[in-house]
Structure formats: C-alpha cells, structure tokens
Amino acid sequence: MGLLGAVFSVAGKAMLNGVKSQTGIDIAKEIDTVKRGGTLDDVLYDVRGDVEGAAYSQHRNYLRRLSNEEFQRINTDNLMDVQIRAYEDEKRRRRL
C-alpha cells in the first residue's frame, strides 16, 4: 500500500497543479482551509477571490491591448462586476 499511496499522492498533486494552472483556483489551499476547521463559506469566499483575481487580470490585459477608440466604444452594460472594476481602473489609467 505504501507504493500505491505514493503513486496516488504524486498523481493528486499533478492534478491539483493542473487545476490551478487552468482555473487559477488553488484546491490545495481550500483543502487546508477545511482541515483547519474552515466552513464551506470560507472556502467559497476564497475560491471567488481566486476566480475574480484571474478574471480581473485577464480582462485588464484585454483592455490594455485596445486602442483608445476601441476602448471608448465598449458597452459597459453587458460587463460583469469584475470586468467593470477592470474597465474603471483602465479608464483611470488612460485618464479618459
């Protein structure tokens, strides 16, 4: 069982790293939160922060690549909250 446990441990770590690189969510951190007595709300709050952080960065990078004319044509009515924050920050950076 020792060898089999080691194989599953290595495979599990690889899978956790794959999830983190694809989604930005650190599952190992969430498991530790539960082990320390954290609630499901604590875990969901952390996951939301991880996801919003990645979404904010991705949208901000997209906005930076736009010209001023393209940026000014953005319709903010269809943006999510995290995208609105990125838009407002980029707007301040451009001083528009």
N, C-alpha and C positions, 0 to 999 in steps of 0.2 A: 504494500500500500504506500510505502514511502516514495517509491519512484513514481507511482501513478499520481500521488498528491503533488509531487514536484512538477510533473508534466501539466496537470491542470492549473497549477499556480502560474506557470510561465504562460500558458495559453490565455488564462484570465487576464493577466497583466497586459498582454499584447492586445486583447480585445478592448480593455479599458482605454489603452492609449489610442487605439483606432477610433473609438467613440469620441474621445477628447479632441483628436485632430480634425475629425469631420464636423462635429457639432459645437465644439468649444465648451462642452459640459464635462466637468471633472467628476466622474462617477465615484472614483476612489474617495474624494473629499466628502461626497454625500454619504457614502457608507460609513466613514469615520464620524460624521455628524450623528448618525443614528446610533453608532456604538457608544458615543459619549452621552447618550440619553436625549438626543435631539428629537423633536417631533417631526411629523410629516410636513407641517407648515414651515419649519426651519429649512427642511430640505427643498421644498418648493420655492421658498424665497431665494435660496442660494442658486438653484437652477435658473430661476427667472433672471437673476443678476448675470449669470454666465451667458445666457442666451441674448439678453439685451445688450450686453457688452460687445458680443460678437456682431450682432445686427447693427449696432450703432457704428462700429468701426467699418463694417462693410459698406454701409450706406454713406458714411462720411467720405470714404475713399472714392466711391462712385461720384459724389457731388464735386469733389476736388478736380476730377477729370473733365468736368463740363466747362464750356466757355461761359463767360458772363451772360451772353444772350440766351444760351440754353438753360442756364441756371434760373434766369428771371422768368422763363416760360413754364417752370414747374408748377403744377396744380397741387397745392398742399391739401386740398380737400380729401384726397384719396390716400394720404400717408398715415401710417400708424404712429403712435406716440413716440416710440424710439426714433423713428425716421424724422418726425417733427423736430425733436431735440437736435438731431444731427443737422437738419436743414437750418435751424435757427443759429446754431454755432457756426456753420459755414457762412451764413449771411453776415454775421458779425465779423468774421474773419475777412470777408470781402468788402466790408463796410458799404453794403448796399442798402 
